[in-house]
Amino acid sequence: MRRSTKMICMIVITALLIAMTPAVFAAQAEYAYIRIEGYEGTLVEKTAVPLNRFDLKSYGVTEEPSDYTVLHAVIYALKEKGHDPSKAKVLEANGGSYISSVLGLKAEGNAGWMYVLNDESSWNSVKDQKLEKDDYVVLYYIKDWMNCSYSTFGVADEYEVDAFTTVKLNLKHQVTDPVTWAASNENLAGAVITVDGKKTDAVTDEFGNAYLTFKDKGTHVISAEKYVDGINTISRSYAYIDVQGKGVAVNIYTTDRTYRACVEPKGFDLAKYDASSECEFSALHAIIAALNSNGFDAADPKIANYNKGSFISALAGVEASGNSAWMYTVNNQTSWFAVNEQPLTDGDVLDIYLLNDWATDTYSYFDMTSIKVQGGENIRVRLYRHVLDFVTWETSVHPYANCEITVNGRKAGYVTDNDGYVNLKFNKKDIYEISVLPKEDNISRASVTVEVTNDSDISLEQYNDYKEVTDKYLTYMEKAVGKYIMNGDQDNNLRPADEITKAEFLTMLVRASKLDVPGKYRKRYTDVVAGNWFGSFAQAVFRYGLAKHDKGFLYPDAAVSSDIALYALNTAFASDAALSDAQKAVFAEGLTREEAAYLIISYMEATGR
């Protein structure tokens, strides 16, 4: 009986405790998101809407939907903004069939309201389109539905970046097939980027990409516009960028190394460095702080010579001698102040660079210093150089064309175009340094740090004709594509059964052996002209002796014989291996592209490469 009494007491106490405890196990609300874009601005910012259905009768809907819909989300977001959606001046929903007015912005003529769900158009009415967890609705207004289109930076439109790190935005617009009425989102070129409602100089390139760099901590709203005949032909796109950190960005460039730091603009006593400054925070303070941040002892005369603060004659252990000289710029502009007289503040960018010859060489810089991208993404960077007028001593800035671009210190087949641009793409997760060759191109060193956050998912299935690959060569083709030894043509075809040319085979071999590929082609072969797609690889073929030539003729379009292939393979991989009977057999009727993949991959495996 006593044990039963104790048991009853414990049950009662437990029940009381449960009754007094908040219901922490209650189901948590699920949310979707909505944004309402007018013609000239955002009417309702991106808003989280709980998927809790409510009665729509007071909003003119007679047939109550059984699900939480787009109309529910519109009403909820407007109410959260402090408006009363039951009033016609706030919302005209026409019984839930379509929306004709929001906050006084009415559909008139060809202008009207439309919506997308997760960046895709829906043919359902606003009261019939069901919403689920994490769905994203954009209700948008366009001036002319026949000539204007929806535009987007993507469903994932919120970014967090560090100050001085470039963010890449990809703008797409909706294109409708006039026959099937099927809609697709395609890259949009020529759109002007706005930041917090103000136009910028940034314009989307042919890939739809734009690049923005922010120097101060804070948040920014990004949009885009493309006017034709006075009408913005795209809906208002949206991206939200949260910039973390601030300070002064310092880049120290020797001729072959880059040292970076972001330092707080807070002055300190310079007596330890045998210098002084009347500035609260000077370029000299920033240089010293950056050296210390990179593991140098900035007070060591073997590391740096500040010459009392007037100029730099040695930095990062590199002394300027002869015609070489240490110089600096602030925000890419030349300064004639002594380093201890140049004031700096939050958001400034200080570049200290070594010129091989101050009389012939000039300062160069890229339009960004660091960027994060996904594997397989296209990146476009632009190189500039200063040009000094020795009469007026005025400096002008020009894009630098035909300049060799290196990747991690090696030539990789890149050279800037006539406008100073170079397009890059990396498929492997890693950190890459894009740079230049100061001595070769008479400029200072400049560099960009590219962080690739994931491996690109490369597979045969991404090519139109992958099913045409013969079963016996399937594994080798997969490896060749996966190792980036082989890629498709401009039509995204592999052409596995096509006979391979000598130029194509040698290109695959250069990639497989990871040889340096110059961006510039200094005409080595009579029959390979400058500007030819094979030019850079032909330069590598010549440099490494991968092919014999006939008095300067390479014959790039010729067929590949077993002798040509074996000579190239053994030279590229420094081997004296012989071809197996199976490898020799692929030359019987002309070497095809899939057979070339088999030959190179099987040779590498046989020689332990």
Residue, then its C-alpha position, 0 to 999 in steps of 0.5 A: m500500500r505504501r509503495s502504491t501511495k508513493m507511485i501515485c504521488m510521483i505520477v501526480i508530481t510528474a503530471l503537474l510538472i508537465a502541465m507547468t512546462p511550455a509545450v516545447f514539442a508543438a509543431q513548428a510553423e512552416y514558411a514560404y516567402i514572397r516579394i512584391e516588385g513594382y515598376e520602379g521599386t520594391l513594394v514589399e521586401k522579401t517576407a517569410v509567410p507562415l503556411n497557416r491558412f485563413d479565410l479569404k471571404s473578406y478579400g472577395v473570394t467566394e470559393e475558399p481554397s483548401d490549401y495555402t495559396v499565393l493569394h494568402a501570401v500576398i495578403y499576409a505580406l501586405k498586412e505585415k507591411g501595415h496595409d489593409p488588403s481588404k481595401a481596393k486601393v491596397l489590393e484588387a484580386n478579382g475574386g482570386s483569379y488574378i491581381s490587377s492592382v497593388l498599392g495603387l499600381k494598376a494593370e493598364g493596357n499591356a502593363g500588368w501584374m504577374y507572378v512566378l513560383n521558384d522562378e518559374s511561371s505558373w498558369n494557376s490563378v493566385k487562389d489556386q496555386k498551392l504553396e509549400k514549405d520554402d516556396y518563393v513567390v515573386l509578384y511583379y509588375i511589367k510595363d508591356w507583357m509583349n516586350c518585357s520579361y521577368s528577371t532574376f538573380g536566382v531563387a538563392d538571392e541572399y549573399e554574405v561576403d567579406a569586405f573587398t571580396t567580389v561577389k558574382l551575380n548571374l542575371k537571367h530573364q524569362v524567354t517564352d517560345p512563341v510556338t509552344w509557350a514554354a518558358s525558360n530562363e536565359n542569361l541576360a546581357g547588357a543590363v545595368i546593375t543598381v545598388d540601393g536604388k542607384k545606377t552603377d557602372a556594372v553591366t552584365d556580360e554575355f554570360g549574364n554575369a556582373y561583378l560587385t565589390f563592397k568595401d564597407k560593412g553593411t547591407h545592400v539591395i541589388s537590382a538591374e534594369k535594361y531600358v529600350d525606347g524608354i521602357n525597362t524591359i525586365s522586371r525588378s530583380y533582387a539580391y540582398i548582400d550582407v557585407q562583413g568586416k571593414g578596414v584598409a585592404v593592403n596588397i604587397y606585390t613583389t615580382d613573384r609573390t603577393y601578400r594581402a592583409c586587411v588592417e584596422p586603420k588605427g595608428f601606432d608609434l612608428a619610433k620602433y621602425d625609425a620613422s614618424s608620421e603626422c597622420e592618424f593612420s598613414a600608408l606607412h602604418a598600413i604597410i607595417a601592419a600588413l607585414n606583421s600580419n604576414g609573419f614578417d618582422a616589420a622592424d627588421p632592416k633586412i625585411a624593410n627599409y622605410n627611409k624615415g617614412s619618405f619612401i620604400s626601398a626594401l619590402a618583404g625582404v626584397e630590395a629595389s636596386g638599379n632601375s627597380a623601384w617600390m611604389y604605391t597606389v591608393n584605390n588604384q590611383t597614383s599618389w605622390f605623397a611620401v608613405n608617411e604623409q598619405p592618410l588612409t581610412d576604412g574602405d581604402v585599398l593600398d597597393i605596394y608594388l615593385l617595378n623591375d624598371w621604373a623607366t619602362d614598366t607601369y602599375s597594373y591591377f585587376d578589377m577584383t582581388s578575390i572572389k568565390v565561385q562554384g566549380g564550372e562557373n565562368i569568371r571574367v576578370r579585367l586587367y588595367r595598366h597605368v600609362l605615364d605621360f613623362v611630360t606632364w607626369e599625369t597618369s591615365v588608365h587603360p585596359y591591357a590587351n594581349c597580356e599573358i595570364t598565369v594560374n598558380g604561377r604557370k602559363a595556362g593558355y590565357v591571354t587578355d583580349n583587346d579590351g583587357y578581359v580574360n574568361l576563366k573557368f575552374n572545375k576542381k575545388d581549390i584556391y587559385e591565384i590568377s596573375v601576370l608576368p611582370k618582366e615579360d609584359n613590362i608591368s607590376r605584378a597583379s593577382v586575383t585569388v579565386e576560391v572554387t567552393n566545390d568540384s564541378d559535376i562533369s559527366l558524359e551525360q551533359y553532352n548531346d551525343y553521349k549515347e553514341v560512345t561505344d561500350k568498350y570505350l565508355t570508361y575511358m571517355e568518362k575518365a577523359v571527360g572527368k579529368y578535363i582531357m576532352n571536352g565538347d565542341q561549340d554545339n555541346n557534342l563529343r563526336p566520339a566516332d569522328e576521326i581525330t586530327k593531329a591538333e586535337f590529339l596533341t591538345m588532349l595530350v597537353r592537358a593530360s600531361k598538365l604541361d604549361v600552356p602559353g596564352k600568347y602564340r609566338k608563331r612557331y609553325t608555318d601552318v598554325v596562324a596566330g588567333n587559331w584555337f590551337g595556337s596556345f597548345a601549338q606553342a606548348v607542343f613546340r616548347y616540349g617537343l611533342a611533335k616533329h615538324d617538316k621545315g616548320f610545317l606541323y600539319p595540324d589537320a593531318a590524321v594521327s599515326s601510331d608513330i606520331a602518337l607514340y612519339a608524343l606520348n613518350t615525350a610528354f610523359a618522359s617514358d620509353a614505353a611501347l604500345s600494346d597490341a590492343q593500343k596499336a589496333v586502334f589505328a587500323e581505320g583511323l584514330t577516332r576521338e573515343e579511341a584517342a581517349y582510350l589510347i591516352i588513358s590506357y597509356m597513362e595507367a600502364t605507365g603509372r601516371 
